[in-house]
């Protein structure tokens, strides 16, 4: 039997945990669709993300090399975020997940309803 016990560093779990969050995916897609953006523009494009959650998400994506953060020495300081080549290379993978979700949403919702998890 093949097992998937977590013993030490598991790159798949680690990466999926960070990139699989709702906000990470939406930030990556927003930057891909709009190009370089400032913090407030990203927040406005997502609508319901808090300032703190956006800050944490941007820092995480920057740590992972998915985007760059450029600070301009101005008053007030201007900060811009741009996808890196690594971030751009993830977009086709993300697109496949989105495509799969769109194709299967109705069937999944029916399954949830049948199991009593939806509609109560």
GIPE-V788090 format. One record per residue. N is the residue number from 0. RES is the residue in one letter. PHI is phi in whole degrees, 0 to 359 (NA if undefined). Layout:
BEGIN
n=N res=RES phi=PHI
n=N res=RES phi=PHI
END
This chain:
BEGIN
n=0 res=X phi=NA
n=1 res=X phi=278
n=2 res=X phi=244
n=3 res=X phi=230
n=4 res=X phi=293
n=5 res=X phi=272
n=6 res=X phi=235
n=7 res=X phi=84
n=8 res=X phi=281
n=9 res=X phi=241
n=10 res=X phi=299
n=11 res=X phi=295
n=12 res=X phi=297
n=13 res=X phi=298
n=14 res=X phi=291
n=15 res=X phi=296
n=16 res=X phi=298
n=17 res=X phi=279
n=18 res=X phi=275
n=19 res=X phi=275
n=20 res=X phi=288
n=21 res=X phi=305
n=22 res=X phi=290
n=23 res=X phi=300
n=24 res=X phi=297
n=25 res=X phi=292
n=26 res=X phi=295
n=27 res=X phi=300
n=28 res=X phi=295
n=29 res=X phi=298
n=30 res=X phi=292
n=31 res=X phi=294
n=32 res=X phi=288
n=33 res=X phi=253
n=34 res=X phi=79
n=35 res=X phi=300
n=36 res=X phi=220
n=37 res=X phi=269
n=38 res=X phi=308
n=39 res=X phi=297
n=40 res=X phi=292
n=41 res=X phi=298
n=42 res=X phi=299
n=43 res=X phi=295
n=44 res=X phi=291
n=45 res=X phi=267
n=46 res=X phi=81
n=47 res=X phi=253
n=48 res=X phi=266
n=49 res=X phi=284
n=50 res=X phi=300
n=51 res=X phi=296
n=52 res=X phi=294
n=53 res=X phi=294
n=54 res=X phi=300
n=55 res=X phi=298
n=56 res=X phi=296
n=57 res=X phi=297
n=58 res=X phi=297
n=59 res=X phi=297
n=60 res=X phi=294
n=61 res=X phi=292
n=62 res=X phi=302
n=63 res=X phi=275
n=64 res=X phi=75
n=65 res=X phi=272
n=66 res=X phi=213
n=67 res=X phi=245
n=68 res=X phi=239
n=69 res=X phi=244
n=70 res=X phi=254
n=71 res=X phi=259
n=72 res=X phi=281
n=73 res=X phi=231
n=74 res=X phi=240
n=75 res=X phi=289
n=76 res=X phi=298
n=77 res=X phi=251
n=78 res=X phi=235
n=79 res=X phi=236
n=80 res=X phi=241
n=81 res=X phi=221
n=82 res=X phi=293
n=83 res=X phi=272
n=84 res=X phi=301
n=85 res=X phi=295
n=86 res=X phi=298
n=87 res=X phi=296
n=88 res=X phi=292
n=89 res=X phi=279
n=90 res=X phi=301
n=91 res=X phi=298
n=92 res=X phi=295
n=93 res=X phi=300
n=94 res=X phi=300
n=95 res=X phi=293
n=96 res=X phi=295
n=97 res=X phi=298
n=98 res=X phi=300
n=99 res=X phi=299
n=100 res=X phi=299
n=101 res=X phi=297
n=102 res=X phi=290
n=103 res=X phi=250
n=104 res=X phi=303
n=105 res=X phi=300
n=106 res=X phi=295
n=107 res=X phi=293
n=108 res=X phi=297
n=109 res=X phi=297
n=110 res=X phi=299
n=111 res=X phi=297
n=112 res=X phi=298
n=113 res=X phi=297
n=114 res=X phi=273
n=115 res=X phi=80
n=116 res=X phi=266
n=117 res=X phi=226
n=118 res=X phi=88
n=119 res=X phi=266
END
